[in-house]
């Protein structure tokens, strides 16, 4: 094997490594390529990360207040006319939201609900695969 062929092999191996390792996103410089999932976060300085966190916190609080307000408006628009119920205040609407979470979303289970959901989906997929694997036997017509 010549030295030239050996260099080509080394470059090929390095090229494969470069393709398999994710590159950082550098949108500012206009470069394209594969991006790893957290590259945008790693490129930020600590003050930028803090500002992003504060921004998301303010956005989350604002959306929570908006959600309570929407529930209050919907209740006061629909329930008194349909069922003859009293109008509710903003904080009563929040109480209704919390009550609905406890009753309908299994509020106390935390992340366990998503795990059981995944388990249920996995079992359903397995059942469907087994069902597809067994041939259907057509009834004989006499």
Buried (B, 14 or more C-beta within 10 A) or exposed (E): EEEEEEEEEEEEEEEEEEEEEEBBBEEEEEEEEEBEEEBEEEEEEEEEEEEEEEEEEEEEEEEEEEEBEEBBEEBBEEBEEEEEEEEBEEEBBBEBBEEEEEEEEEEEEEEEEEEEEEEEEEEEEEEEEEEEEEEEEEEEEE
